[in-house]
Amino acid sequence: MSISLSSLILLPIWINMAQIQQGGPDEKEKTTALKDLLSRIDLDELMKKDEPPLDFPDTLEGFEYAFNEKGQLRHIKTGEPFVFNYREDLHRWNQKRYEALGEIITKYVYELLEKDCNLKKISIPVDATESEPKSFIFMSEDALTNPQKLMVLIHGSGVVRAGQWARRLIINEDLDSGTQIPFIKRAVAEGYGVIVLNPNENYIEVEKPKIHVQSSSDSSDEPAEKRERKDKVSKETKKRRDFYEKYRNPQREKEMMQLYIRENGSPEEHAIYVWDHFIAQAAAENVFFVAHSYGGLAFVELMIQREADVKNKVTAVALTDSVHNVWHQEAGKTIREWMRENCCNWVSSSEPLDTSVESMLPDCPRVSAEALRPLSWI
């Protein structure tokens, strides 16, 4: 069993407290003082001192993992599934490692959408300037020209991006379980055009610019010798502060700021934007939506904002574990009536597949997706 540096530091304090608590009332003051000391120790910061650097590979090969012929993520040398607890007692480091792998998988899925599914990556906003933040969606070649059928896919909230249903399933199960690829391939095989939304790509992150504070002596009329002394003291102070900060927080991550993408700053905005600029322009006589989790809420918001257009163009909506709420979203009576006729929500349930499940809301029917597999209906 490994013991972290932070545990070794705190162990004598815990032992001391236990011994004091066994004493009489006269020891209460010491107990209080020790508790006060513990309350001022930032355990998160202390634990970072035990961490290896947050420096992870940027390829699957660098992680020594690859997807096998069954679409399962396996270690290249051992053939074992992904191990989250790569380093014992370092949960934060393990989580950062998992997130780094997740970002690589996101890019890997993007490549599969283009190479295996033959989708095109379309930049948005469509009129974006060279310098402004941008996002993108994926479309089949015939998405806007197919006269018959168009399938639109919307994933849920969180870290997932276009082409994914659940990162956890991709890593721990396989690509078919966690991505939209089986849906896309089946839709294409059955003659649908396809549009894959990217509702969580709402901003880009850039490093916060460092604010330069001009020395008060720069513009003063002080003698040069006095100004030099002040500058020397200022530099020494900054050097000590930087040294202390490095010791206090050796794993300090860069301070980032978010630059939101115009008209795509939320999943709801994104759904409306893609509708206005792509889906509404599509030639398809029948449009079908598949929306998972928060994607269902985004669809309902789209319908509230574009009710007449949606009713005119959308034939049916398949929701999976949708988190929409017609009351909180203030969906009107005509929308609720349309949803009862044209939507169905497959939800996690132990009942057999497609068994009716009771709903508290007067919107669309809810049926079982069987056990904990809300996407298994397809």
LOMI-307332 format. One line per 2 residues: number of its first residue (from 0); for each residue y, x, z of C-alpha. Coordinates in steps of 0.001 Angstrom, whole numbers. Example, Ala and Ser with C-alpha at 12.3 -4.5 7.8 and 13.67 -1.06 7.14 Angstrom:
BEGIN
0) -4500,12300,7800 | -1060,13670,7140 $
//
This chain:
BEGIN
0) 0,0,0 | 3429,1383,-953 $
2) 6412,1145,1397 | 9925,1079,-38 $
4) 12807,3181,1244 | 14650,42,2356 $
6) 11652,-1006,4469 | 11555,2421,6145 $
8) 15256,2165,6939 | 15002,-1297,8454 $
10) 11657,-863,10230 | 13047,897,13343 $
12) 15667,-1839,13720 | 13058,-4599,13549 $
14) 10829,-2790,16076 | 13795,-2258,18390 $
16) 14716,-5941,18187 | 11153,-6977,19004 $
18) 11127,-4727,22075 | 14493,-5994,23266 $
20) 13489,-9645,22841 | 10582,-9025,25217 $
22) 13039,-7921,27942 | 15087,-10069,30268 $
24) 18410,-11900,29812 | 20362,-8656,30271 $
26) 19066,-7503,26903 | 20613,-10432,24982 $
28) 23791,-8498,24304 | 21832,-5706,22585 $
30) 19912,-8261,20532 | 23168,-9848,19383 $
32) 24583,-6466,18385 | 21479,-5579,16368 $
34) 21487,-8971,14625 | 25132,-8397,13716 $
36) 24183,-4999,12247 | 21398,-6533,10175 $
38) 23696,-9291,8907 | 26020,-6650,7469 $
40) 23282,-4835,5543 | 23247,-5943,1900 $
42) 19491,-5963,1252 | 19939,-6579,-2474 $
44) 22100,-3482,-2807 | 19769,-1474,-547 $
46) 16738,-2443,-2614 | 18416,-1209,-5797 $
48) 18309,2334,-4425 | 14498,2179,-4637 $
50) 14492,1030,-8244 | 13688,3148,-11265 $
52) 16430,3040,-13918 | 16843,-280,-15743 $
54) 16045,1452,-19010 | 13432,-409,-21034 $
56) 11985,-18,-24560 | 13527,-2025,-27390 $
58) 10290,-2609,-29338 | 6922,-4170,-28611 $
60) 5321,-823,-29412 | 7550,815,-26816 $
62) 6199,-1620,-24221 | 2701,-824,-25540 $
64) 2060,-4479,-26357 | 1228,-6282,-29608 $
66) 165,-9740,-30751 | -3488,-9859,-31808 $
68) -5009,-11967,-34618 | -5072,-14992,-32278 $
70) -1349,-14665,-31572 | -1971,-13463,-28009 $
72) 176,-10728,-26458 | -2126,-7892,-25392 $
74) -1725,-4314,-24158 | -2393,-1896,-27025 $
76) -4640,418,-24973 | -6367,-1874,-22453 $
78) -6394,-5201,-24300 | -5172,-6871,-21085 $
80) -2599,-9721,-20987 | 983,-9027,-19916 $
82) 1358,-7974,-16273 | 4583,-9119,-14596 $
84) 4174,-7090,-11377 | 4127,-3755,-13173 $
86) 5606,-2046,-10099 | 4639,-3329,-6665 $
88) 7461,-4501,-4344 | 10091,-4229,-7097 $
90) 10559,-7871,-8069 | 14089,-7447,-9467 $
92) 13022,-4491,-11640 | 9940,-6397,-12828 $
94) 12135,-9392,-13696 | 14519,-7196,-15696 $
96) 11543,-5701,-17525 | 10256,-9209,-18305 $
98) 13690,-10217,-19631 | 13877,-7108,-21816 $
100) 10465,-7942,-23304 | 11630,-11540,-23801 $
102) 14579,-10391,-25915 | 12233,-8385,-28143 $
104) 9987,-11439,-28543 | 12988,-13551,-29531 $
106) 13709,-11153,-32396 | 10007,-11073,-33282 $
108) 9935,-14889,-33591 | 13060,-14768,-35783 $
110) 11180,-12393,-38105 | 8180,-14756,-38213 $
112) 10437,-17683,-39133 | 11698,-15742,-42150 $
114) 8522,-13909,-43219 | 5684,-16302,-42274 $
116) 7518,-19635,-42554 | 9809,-18652,-45445 $
118) 12905,-20029,-43727 | 16421,-18804,-44447 $
120) 18778,-17635,-41699 | 22103,-19447,-42078 $
122) 25201,-18179,-40265 | 27502,-20614,-38430 $
124) 30317,-21590,-38286 | 30109,-21851,-42052 $
126) 33755,-20774,-42400 | 33625,-18012,-39776 $
128) 35895,-15022,-40225 | 34538,-11487,-40234 $
130) 35593,-10821,-36647 | 34816,-14067,-34796 $
132) 31594,-14743,-32827 | 28803,-16306,-34892 $
134) 25451,-17999,-34390 | 22798,-19093,-36890 $
136) 20128,-21647,-37672 | 17055,-21527,-39931 $
138) 16342,-23771,-42922 | 13676,-24134,-45566 $
140) 14693,-23577,-49168 | 14639,-27333,-49850 $
142) 16175,-28512,-46569 | 19270,-29958,-48204 $
144) 17720,-30897,-51562 | 14373,-32484,-50616 $
146) 14884,-36128,-51620 | 12178,-37560,-49378 $
148) 11723,-35998,-45921 | 13537,-33637,-43565 $
150) 12233,-32413,-40178 | 14749,-31197,-37565 $
152) 13531,-29203,-34526 | 15518,-28800,-31273 $
154) 14220,-26720,-28363 | 15155,-27074,-24685 $
156) 17515,-25184,-22384 | 17246,-21694,-20888 $
158) 16412,-18376,-22541 | 14574,-19823,-25553 $
160) 16135,-19499,-28988 | 15442,-20861,-32472 $
162) 11727,-21118,-33191 | 10632,-21165,-29545 $
164) 9501,-23905,-27174 | 8752,-21725,-24131 $
166) 8963,-17952,-23667 | 6478,-18093,-20794 $
168) 3850,-19666,-23065 | 4423,-17076,-25793 $
170) 3907,-14223,-23332 | 1105,-15702,-21224 $
172) -711,-17928,-23748 | -70,-17401,-27450 $
174) 2387,-17897,-30298 | 961,-21294,-31266 $
176) 1503,-22629,-27735 | 5036,-21311,-27234 $
178) 6680,-21381,-30672 | 7654,-24025,-33211 $
180) 5726,-22225,-35954 | 2737,-24656,-36042 $
182) 5210,-27577,-36350 | 7098,-25839,-39155 $
184) 3989,-24905,-41129 | 2528,-28397,-40862 $
186) 5838,-29995,-41856 | 6142,-27750,-44920 $
188) 2505,-28419,-45883 | 3190,-32160,-45730 $
190) 6246,-31939,-47978 | 9110,-31901,-45459 $
192) 12266,-29850,-45664 | 12891,-28142,-42307 $
194) 15956,-27275,-40197 | 15513,-25311,-36957 $
196) 18432,-25575,-34545 | 19543,-22793,-32175 $
198) 21342,-24744,-29417 | 21335,-22031,-26711 $
200) 23104,-19410,-28827 | 26554,-20496,-27625 $
202) 28361,-17182,-27118 | 28173,-13458,-27550 $
204) 28524,-11027,-24670 | 30802,-7999,-24833 $
206) 31650,-5455,-22201 | 34795,-6258,-20250 $
208) 37626,-3937,-21249 | 38656,-1541,-18500 $
210) 42143,-2319,-17278 | 44260,812,-17096 $
212) 46679,666,-14195 | 49703,2767,-14951 $
214) 50702,5098,-12143 | 53944,4073,-10476 $
216) 55078,7680,-10776 | 54850,7590,-14587 $
218) 58180,5870,-15008 | 59955,7150,-11900 $
220) 62670,9750,-11616 | 60712,11768,-9051 $
222) 60627,15522,-9373 | 57732,16849,-11455 $
224) 56166,18683,-8481 | 56046,15520,-6344 $
226) 54674,13487,-9258 | 51910,16055,-9835 $
228) 50914,15893,-6155 | 50694,12083,-6344 $
230) 48596,12219,-9500 | 46257,14760,-7891 $
232) 45789,12524,-4831 | 45185,9510,-7089 $
234) 42520,11372,-9081 | 40780,12579,-5932 $
236) 40795,9029,-4527 | 39276,7667,-7748 $
238) 36647,10419,-7749 | 35605,9583,-4167 $
240) 35546,5848,-4955 | 33399,6371,-8044 $
242) 31022,8604,-6094 | 30715,5996,-3332 $
244) 30164,3193,-5853 | 27430,5187,-7568 $
246) 25697,5720,-4218 | 26213,2147,-3046 $
248) 25033,555,-6276 | 23182,3068,-8479 $
250) 21808,257,-10710 | 25191,-1328,-11304 $
252) 25082,-3154,-14602 | 27975,-3381,-17026 $
254) 30519,-6112,-16434 | 30314,-8474,-19394 $
256) 32482,-11290,-20712 | 31459,-14239,-22874 $
258) 33089,-15057,-26199 | 32135,-18610,-27166 $
260) 31196,-19558,-30709 | 33610,-22002,-32272 $
262) 32345,-25614,-32270 | 28983,-24386,-30942 $
264) 29844,-23666,-27318 | 27112,-25929,-25896 $
266) 23800,-27430,-27079 | 25528,-30788,-27571 $
268) 28327,-29254,-29657 | 25775,-27316,-31690 $
270) 23731,-30432,-32513 | 26853,-32275,-33686 $
272) 28018,-29279,-35739 | 24676,-28884,-37517 $
274) 24586,-32631,-38163 | 28078,-32676,-39693 $
276) 27680,-29569,-41838 | 24004,-29711,-42830 $
278) 21886,-32743,-41884 | 24483,-35317,-42936 $
280) 24748,-33535,-46309 | 20971,-33436,-46865 $
282) 19528,-35483,-49728 | 16485,-36635,-47720 $
284) 16019,-40381,-47497 | 14164,-40013,-44180 $
286) 15132,-37582,-41403 | 12809,-36935,-38454 $
288) 13662,-35159,-35189 | 11377,-33342,-32757 $
290) 13340,-32525,-29579 | 12005,-30906,-26405 $
292) 13488,-31193,-22881 | 17281,-30663,-23077 $
294) 17018,-31023,-26834 | 16412,-34738,-26198 $
296) 19666,-34952,-24262 | 21466,-33183,-27123 $
298) 20025,-35705,-29606 | 21176,-38670,-27483 $
300) 24665,-37135,-27293 | 24611,-36715,-31073 $
302) 23736,-40373,-31424 | 26543,-41426,-29096 $
304) 29035,-39430,-31170 | 27638,-40311,-34620 $
306) 25851,-43611,-34005 | 26291,-45272,-37396 $
308) 25396,-42129,-39360 | 22301,-41399,-37251 $
310) 21019,-44974,-37575 | 21520,-44832,-41311 $
312) 19733,-41523,-41837 | 17174,-40957,-39034 $
314) 13797,-42662,-39328 | 12047,-41555,-36116 $
316) 12480,-39211,-33142 | 9641,-37507,-31240 $
318) 10789,-36363,-27795 | 8696,-34131,-25518 $
320) 9504,-34147,-21803 | 13054,-35119,-22695 $
322) 15619,-34935,-19884 | 18080,-37348,-21485 $
324) 19503,-40156,-19352 | 21016,-43150,-21129 $
326) 22940,-44181,-17983 | 24509,-40799,-17191 $
328) 25254,-40221,-20855 | 26694,-43741,-21122 $
330) 24662,-44703,-24176 | 25606,-48208,-25283 $
332) 23313,-51210,-25647 | 22938,-50806,-29419 $
334) 21850,-47179,-28989 | 19286,-48104,-26323 $
336) 17890,-50841,-28591 | 17610,-48406,-31513 $
338) 15846,-45837,-29321 | 13284,-48412,-28185 $
340) 12355,-49010,-31812 | 12621,-45489,-33246 $
342) 11960,-42970,-30443 | 8973,-42007,-28333 $
344) 8925,-39575,-25409 | 5645,-37662,-24798 $
346) 5674,-36616,-21133 | 3513,-34470,-18848 $
348) 821,-36699,-17380 | -2813,-36620,-16275 $
350) -3455,-39779,-18288 | -5268,-39581,-21661 $
352) -3148,-38675,-24669 | -816,-41470,-25884 $
354) -1439,-43678,-22811 | 1687,-45629,-21919 $
356) 3590,-44171,-18938 | 5981,-46268,-16845 $
358) 9668,-45520,-17312 | 12585,-46194,-14996 $
360) 15046,-46235,-17892 | 15465,-48946,-20525 $
362) 15399,-46667,-23550 | 12411,-45364,-25529 $
364) 8694,-45738,-24747 | 7084,-42939,-22706 $
366) 3496,-41938,-23373 | 1210,-39260,-21979 $
368) 1080,-35817,-23551 | -2118,-35327,-21530 $
370) -2088,-33060,-18458 | 618,-30388,-18550 $
372) 742,-29978,-22326 | 3779,-31976,-23458 $
374) 3666,-30413,-26932 | -27,-31038,-27614 $
376) 474,-34340,-29383 | 985,-32683,-32760 $
//
